Amino acid sequence: MRIVIDAMGGDHAPNAPVQGALLYDEVSDKKDELILVGDKEAIEKALRDSGKKPSDRISIVHASEVIDMNDQPANAVRQKKDSSMVKGTRMQKDGEADAFVSAGSTGAQMASSLFILGRVKGVSRPSLGAFIPSEKGGVTLLIDVGANSDCKPVQMLQFGIMGSIYMELTYGINAPKVGLLNIGEEKSKGNELAVATYQLLKEQLPNFTGNVEGRDVLGGVADVVVTDGFTGNVVLKFAEGIAGHFEKTLKSSIAESFVSKIGGLLLKPALKSLKQSFDYEEYGGVPLLGVDGISIICHGSSSPKALMNAIRVARHMGDNQVNKHILEALDERKTEWDEKQ
């Protein structure tokens, strides 16, 4: 598989993307071709600074421009055609690569993926998920978390279908439980969008389990929790903030006395496990589901480890032919929801 890594994307570029590619090449038993796209001189310096000799499976493609976080996404994609993000995505479209991984601007990556790769046939809007740790072990996929602020019920249904397919193929969960994020469990709860979406999910998804309240997202009551991108993004950012706040508060409390420090040492393994469950590094990146290709979006602060795992996500997407299954699932239901568009 040929996987393009945006060497100029993220807070720690180009070092983190370059080192992530090197790590993946070291530990993976797959003989994938990794293509680092970006400023050639900067990439070569990062390779030298790593102290590791890259294998012949790692190559460089020069790109003279960079899309940064201050650029307006759509305009940047149109104007910076030789940016690492646009060039890398274009390579996939032109058949020169099979996947694209970036920790750069999420908005620009969504725009370039949509403009250049297009959508899987039948997909109304691509969606972005995020993994939330479950108290039962494993993770819950929250979808959408920012790709679509305003949604229609049929689009929310498609989020549920795509998320369900991804969790089944990637995590091996047979008929993943799909829930709808809402303010109560009753089907009549919520705004007009929630009520209409509930009815559509109930009609169309055999694995739909009903509404999920915010307090139950971490409880593992569903494998996939469907919501609109505005609400999903707020929930995701709040969860990230709580995890960081909890760690800082605990460290401060432990430092207050000798007894607390002893207790902290005893709790250290459990706290490490808790922190790991919320750590985006473990999940690497998430796919933009519904685009006609493989576009893996990573956290802007991604470390080499996170980017290594993101490359693994791209590989799993390809191995499991996720897009093919999405196409088949939507095609089967097409006539059932055409009138609901």
N, C-alpha and C positions, 0 to 999 in steps of 0.2 A: 504494500500500500504506500502511496506517495502522499506524505503529509506536510503541508506548508505551515511554518511557524512564523508569525509576525515578530521579527526580531526587534522592531522599534516600538512595539506596543507595551504599555504598562509603566508603572512607576519606577521599575528597576531595569528597564531596557537599556542596552541590549544584553546586559550580563545575565539576568534571570532567564530570558528565553533561550539564550545560547547554552547556558548550563543545564537548563531543563531538557533540551534536546540531547545533550551529552549524557545526562543521567539515563534518559529513556533508552538511548542506544546501548548503554552499558548493561542495563538490567533486563531489557526485553529479549524474549526468545524469538520475537518476530523480526524478520529481515526487512523492516520498512525503510523506505527512502525518506529522509528528513531534509526539507528544503527551507533554509533560513532566508527570509526575504527582508531586505532593508539596506541601509548604508553599508556597502561592502567593507570599507576601511574600519568602521566601528565594529562590525561583526568579527572581522579578522583579529582585531585587538582584543575583543572579549574572549575569543578562542585562545589566544596566546596567554591572556591573564588567567585563564582557567587552569593552566598547567597541564592540560590533557590534550592528547593528540586525537583529533577527530578521525573516525573511521571513514572509509570511502563511501559510506551510505549517507553522509552529511555533506550537503552542498550549499552554495550561496547564490542567490539571485539578487542583483543590485536593484535598489529602488531609491530614487533621488529625493523623494518627499516623505513627509510624516504628517499624519492626521493627529493633532493633539486634542486634549480634553476641552480646550476653549473654542475649537472649531464647531460651527453649526453643522451637524452630521450630514444632512442631505446635500448642502452646498459643497462641503468638503469632498464628498464622494464624487460629485460632478466635476469639481475644479482640480482636485489633486489626483489626477489619473495615474501618476507614477508614484503614488504613495505605497508603502508596504502593504497596507490593508487592501486597497483597491487592486493592486497588482497581484497579491496573493489570492484574492477571491477570483480574479479574472483567470488565473492559471487553472483553477478548478473548472471554471466554466468552459475553458478552451481544451479541456481534457489533458492538461499537463500535470494535474495533481488530483487527488481524490478527497482531500479534506483540508480545512483551514482552521488554525488555532490562533487566538489572539487575546491578549490582556489589555488591549487598547480601548479606545472609546466604544462603549457598548452601543450607543446610538448610531455611531458611524458603521459599526459592524452589522447592525441590524439593517441599516439603509443599504450598505453595499451588498449584503446577502440578498436582500429583496430585489434591488435594482438589477444586479448582475446574474445571480443564480435563478431568481424567480421562485415561484411557489410550486410545491407538489400539486399536481392536478386535483382540483376539488377542495383545496384548502382556502378558506376565506381569508384568514390572517395567521401568519406564523406566530408562535408563542414561545415564551422563555420560562423555563422552570427553575426552581431552586430546591436543594435538598435540605429538609428539616429533620434533625435527629428525633427518633422515636424512643419513648421510654421502654418500649417492648423490644428494643434492639432494631438495627437497620435504620432506614430513613423513610420519610414521607416526601413525595414530590408535590411542592406547591406550585401551581401553574394557573395563571400567568403572573409574573412578578415584575412587569415593566414594559413589555413590548406593546401592549394595547391598553390605554387608559380607559377608553370607552368601548364597550362591547355589546353585541347582540346575543340573545340566547343561543342561536345556532353556532356562533363562534365559541361560546363557552362549552357547548356540547363537543365541538371539535377539539378543544383543549383537553377535555376529559378523555376522548378517544385516543388522541396522540400520546397523552401522558400515560394512559393505561398500556398502550402498546410498548412504549419505551420501558416502563417498569417491568413488564412481563419478559421482554427480550433481554434486557440488561441485567436485571436482578433475579430472573427466574421465578417471579411470583405468578402463579397461575390465577387468572381472572382477578387482577388487582382490584381491591375495593376502592371505589371512587366516591368521594363526598363533595358536597357543595358548601363552601364557607358562607356562614350566615349568622344572624344574631340570635337564632333560636333553632331548636330541633324541628318544630312543627312546620309542615309544608306551606302554611299560610304566612310564615314569618318573612320579614325582609321587605326590600323595595320592589318595584315592578320587575326589574331585571332578575332579581333573585327568585321571585315567585314563578315567573315564566320559565326561567332556566331549570328550576326544580322539576316542573312538569315535563319539560323536554328530556331531561336526563332520565327521569323515571320511565318515560315511554321508549327511549332509544337505547339505554345502556342496561343490560341485564345485571351488571356488576355495580350499579349505583346503590349506595347504602343510605342516602338521605343527607340532611343538613349536618354540618360540623361547625360547632361554635369555636370561637377563637381559643378558648381555654383547653380545647380537646385536640388541637392540631399536634401538639407534642405527645399526645396520649396514644398515637398509633391506631386510632379508630378507623383510619382510611389510609390506603397506600398512595392515593392521589387526591389532593384537595384542589378543587377548581375554584377560581375566582377571577375577577377582572384585574388588569395589570396595575391599576391605581391602588386598589386595596391590597393586592399581593405584595407590591413594593413596600408599602407602609409596614405590613406584617413582617416582611423579611428584614428591613432595616431595624425595626424594633427588636426583633429576636437577636440580631447581631449586637445591638447596643446593650441588651440585657446580659448577654454572655460576657461582654467586656466589663460591664459594671459589676457583675457578680464576682468576677476574678479580682478586680481591684479592691472591692470592699472586703473580701475574704482575706486578702493579703494584709490589708491595713489592720483588720481585727486580730489576725494571728500574731502580728508584730507587737501587740499591746502588752503582753506578759509572757513570762517564761513558760507557764502552763499552756498558754495558747500556742506557743511555738512547738511544744512537745506534741500537742494535739494535731498541729498542722503537719508535722512530720509523719504521723500515723495516717493522716488523711491524704497524703501526697499522691499515692497510687490512684486513689479514687478520683481525686481532683484532676490528675493528668488524663484519666480516661474521659472525664466530663468535658474537659477543654478540647480533647481530640474529637469528640462527637460534634462539636460546633465549629470545628476548624475547616474552613473551605479548602485548605491544602489537601485534605484527605480525599475530597471529591474532585479536585482539579478544576473542572469547568463543566458547564452545562450546554447542551445542544440547543440551537435555535430550531425548534421542531416546526416542520411544515415548509421549510425552504427546500428547493430541489438540489440538494447537495448536503455537505456536512460542514457546519459552521459552529465551532465550539467557542463559547464566550467565557472568559476567565475574569476573576477579580482583578481590579487594577493594581493591587498590591501583591500580586502573585509572586511566590518564591520559585526557585528552580524546581523544588519538589512538587508544588502545585501545577506547574506547567508540564512536568513529566507526567503527572496523573491526567492532565487535560489531553495530552497526546494519546494516552491510553483510552480515554473516553472516545476520541475520534476513531481509534482502531476498533473499539467495540461497536460503534455505530455502523462502521463498514462491514464488520464480520456478521452482524446480526441483520443486515439489510433493513434497517428500521424504516427508511423511506418507502421501500417497496411494500411493506406491511401497512403503512399509513395509507398509501395510494389504494391498496386493495380494500381496506376497511371503509374508506370514504366512498369509494366507487360502489360498494355494496349498499350503502345507505343513501346514495345520491337522490334517487327518486322519492325517498321518504321525506326529505327535508327541502327539496327545491322550492316548494311553495312557502317555506318559512323564512327564506333568505330575506 
